[in-house]
Amino acid sequence: MLNRRLFVLAALGAVVIGFLAHTEPACAGKPPYKFTQYPVPYASPYGIVYHDTGPLKGIWFTNTTLDAKSGAVEFLYKTGKTTFHATPSAASQPGSINLVPGRDSLWFTQTSTNKIARIDSSRKITEYTIPTPGSKPLDIQHGTDGAMWFTESAAGKIGRIDSTGKITEYAVGAANDTPTALIAQSGAIWFTEVGSSRIGRLTTSGEVRHFATGKGRLTGDLTNTSDGSLWAPTNTSVVRLKTDGTLSEFPLPAGVVKTGAIFGRKDGVFVGAIKANGQGAILAVSTTGRVQEYNLPCKFLLPIEMAVDPDGGVFMTVESIPPGHSVSMVWRLQFDSSKRN
């Protein structure tokens, strides 16, 4: 689910991390847990999701490019086969992809064309134009009302699209607050604001509240856990916000300079991170702040989105650090239960 979000930051003109000298990803030795790399014929895999039922069942990811290969991709990881579905609008820069559980459809954002796209059970893609021009939609998630909700990062708005394609927009702040990622929790939509480093809460009636997130600066992504808490990464920490406004901050290991995806788990969260020496990792952070590291076998890669693995692991897309270099691969992490929190 995010961010989520090196792509998010790149789309908003993020600053390149200067202290990491450019080098192509270099693989090290075999780690004590199983990472599997899947090369794919697409330059920039970004959003990733697992659809667990119906004719669309399987792993899907978006290819977030500005060329004829911008679209959605079905990925049969056991065989490595991919099937590409181009967006009707060329060079649409697809972002996050998600679904309403139990329905035979997938939805994803199109940042450069200002549209939301829907894939139906026949794999036909239909596009819906967002009323606010140049809103730069980024994240998309399902709400408890059966609709899809999405961030309009350049407009200070949250959008809602129902199954018929009707779009309703809610102003949640200034355009430079930059709403980035969102998730449904406790009957409301919660969202990150990278520009003001806040977490916001939006009700279906349009009421908005904002919550400060401590010392760190949010990097964009957001998730929840079974206790109802909201979790978001900063560059060097993870914050947990309870729905009553109580905030906790958990520092990440020394040397972490950037965070990407965050994904809820049974007793905490997984966070994509990279260190100053170029080592990328998945960090397992418990509800008490305890951290366990799972280092990627290739350096200079930051996990930017994650999806549930139907066979017990986690799939992820990655971005190169420094940014701007193609990473034509998807990764899968299979956990060794004896080494997990």
Buried (B, 14 or more C-beta within 10 A) or exposed (E): BBBBBBBBBBBBEBEEBEEBEEEEBEEEEEBEBBBEBBEBEBBBBBBBBBBEEEEBEBBBBBBBBEEEBBBBBBBEBEEEEBEEBBBBBBBBBBBBBBBBEEBBBBBBBBBBBBBBBBBBEEEEBEBBBBBBEEBBBBBBBBBEBEBBBBBBBBBBBBBBBEEEEEBBBBBBBEBEBBBBBBBBBEEBBBBBBBBBBBBBBBEBEEEBBBBEBBEBEBBBBBBBBEEEBBBBBBBBBBBBBBBEEEBBBBBBEEEBBBBBBBBBBEBBBBBBBBBEEBBBBBBBBBBEBEBBBBBBBBBBBBBBBBBBBBEEBBBBBBBBBBBEBEBEBBBBBEBEEEEEB
